[in-house]
Amino acid sequence: MDLQDQLKNLFPDHVPTNEPEKNEDSPHKLFVQKEPLICKFEKRKGKVTTIIEGYEGDDEDFKILAKEIKTKLSVGGTFKEGAIIIQGDYRDKIMKILQEKGFKTKRVGG
């Protein structure tokens, strides 16, 4: 007894179709704002961090942006209290990524 026969025994009323399911996953659009995002450099507990602040859109969108930045740079980081905190000094690379997405950026500190 093959798999098709077993499925027919389990689900006798099911009519199989050969059409593939349409998956309507469109890419998520980020809210691009007029004010620039602040990209600053800080030392926290002796460690170098890059902090991105000033996003005016939804927190979920900012979390998606944080995950994308962390993935592209292969670094650790987090999203806390309306700011993305990235481990290390990656201001130039982050600003380039944000500008490619259509954001205005402003470099602060050092």
RODO-2510 file (C-alpha; in nm, 4 decimals, decimal comma):
residues 110
     n   res          X          Y          Z
     1     m     0,0000     0,0000     0,0000
     2     d     0,1603     0,3234    -0,1096
     3     l     0,1186     0,6711     0,0368
     4     q    -0,1597     0,7742    -0,2021
     5     d    -0,3717     0,4750    -0,1034
     6     q    -0,3161     0,5449     0,2661
     7     l    -0,4220     0,9062     0,2204
     8     k    -0,7374     0,7972     0,0340
     9     n    -0,8242     0,5668     0,3245
    10     l    -0,7731     0,8450     0,5778
    11     f    -0,9475     1,1181     0,3758
    12     p    -1,2046     0,9561     0,1442
    13     d    -1,3811     1,2851     0,0567
    14     h    -1,0657     1,4698    -0,0468
    15     v    -1,0240     1,5465    -0,4172
    16     p    -0,6555     1,6032    -0,5048
    17     t    -0,5655     1,8875    -0,7380
    18     n    -0,2521     1,9261    -0,9435
    19     e    -0,2454     2,3052    -0,9195
    20     p     0,0254     2,4473    -0,6923
    21     e    -0,0931     2,6599    -0,4041
    22     k    -0,0513     3,0305    -0,4554
    23     n     0,1479     3,1900    -0,1780
    24     e     0,0863     3,5633    -0,1649
    25     d     0,3812     3,6671     0,0492
    26     s     0,4721     4,0145    -0,0652
    27     p     0,7860     4,1767     0,0762
    28     h     0,7193     4,3922     0,3804
    29     k     0,7361     4,7658     0,3085
    30     l     0,9132     4,9777     0,5690
    31     f     0,7899     5,3233     0,6607
    32     v     1,0427     5,5723     0,5229
    33     q     1,0379     5,8912     0,7250
    34     k     1,1418     6,2514     0,6678
    35     e     1,3658     6,2839     0,9740
    36     p     1,7026     6,1061     0,9580
    37     l     1,7824     5,8010     1,1666
    38     i     2,0513     5,8718     1,4269
    39     c     2,3464     5,6316     1,3999
    40     k     2,5778     5,6785     1,6970
    41     f     2,8756     5,5122     1,8575
    42     e     2,8947     5,4360     2,2306
    43     k     3,0950     5,2299     2,4724
    44     r     2,8836     5,0291     2,7130
    45     k     3,0581     4,8351     2,9874
    46     g     3,3850     4,8695     2,7963
    47     k     3,2373     4,7259     2,4765
    48     v     3,1898     4,9166     2,1522
    49     t     2,8292     4,9443     2,0280
    50     t     2,6475     5,1145     1,7426
    51     i     2,3028     5,2521     1,8261
    52     i     2,0346     5,3409     1,5714
    53     e     1,7503     5,5624     1,6974
    54     g     1,4798     5,7916     1,5690
    55     y     1,2482     5,5580     1,3767
    56     e     0,8954     5,6979     1,3651
    57     g     0,7138     5,3929     1,2261
    58     d     0,5840     5,0785     1,3927
    59     d     0,8085     4,8896     1,6379
    60     e     0,7561     4,5670     1,4431
    61     d     0,8986     4,7316     1,1308
    62     f     1,2000     4,8508     1,3292
    63     k     1,2523     4,4962     1,4622
    64     i     1,2460     4,3611     1,1065
    65     l     1,5040     4,6238     1,0094
    66     a     1,7200     4,5269     1,3091
    67     k     1,7131     4,1607     1,2107
    68     e     1,8049     4,2439     0,8528
    69     i     2,1011     4,4590     0,9601
    70     k     2,2265     4,1924     1,1999
    71     t     2,1988     3,9267     0,9307
    72     k     2,3752     4,1313     0,6618
    73     l     2,6629     4,2240     0,8925
    74     s     2,6758     3,8847     1,0704
    75     v     2,6905     4,0506     1,4112
    76     g     2,4979     4,0330     1,7357
    77     g     2,2581     4,2950     1,8551
    78     t     1,9193     4,3651     2,0038
    79     f     1,6161     4,5901     1,9860
    80     k     1,5429     4,7765     2,3098
    81     e     1,3322     5,0801     2,3957
    82     g     1,2986     5,2093     2,0399
    83     a     1,6659     5,1624     1,9508
    84     i     1,8667     4,9025     1,7641
    85     i     2,1878     4,8146     1,9476
    86     i     2,4545     4,6447     1,7338
    87     q     2,7727     4,4971     1,8809
    88     g     3,0781     4,6702     1,7335
    89     d     3,1438     4,9910     1,5405
    90     y     2,9621     4,9407     1,2106
    91     r     2,8296     5,2934     1,1579
    92     d     2,9523     5,3310     0,8007
    93     k     2,8196     4,9924     0,6859
    94     i     2,4861     5,0407     0,8641
    95     m     2,4427     5,3882     0,7200
    96     k     2,5090     5,2512     0,3711
    97     i     2,2491     4,9734     0,4192
    98     l     1,9910     5,2232     0,5477
    99     q     2,0567     5,4676     0,2632
   100     e     2,0084     5,1885     0,0086
   101     k     1,6661     5,1265     0,1657
   102     g     1,5760     5,4950     0,1244
   103     f     1,6381     5,6208     0,4781
   104     k     1,8191     5,9412     0,5615
   105     t     2,0896     5,8909     0,8204
   106     k     2,2866     6,1159     1,0515
   107     r     2,6205     6,0168     1,2048
   108     v     2,6657     6,1169     1,5664
   109     g     2,9751     6,0816     1,7872
   110     g     3,3429     6,0144     1,7173
***
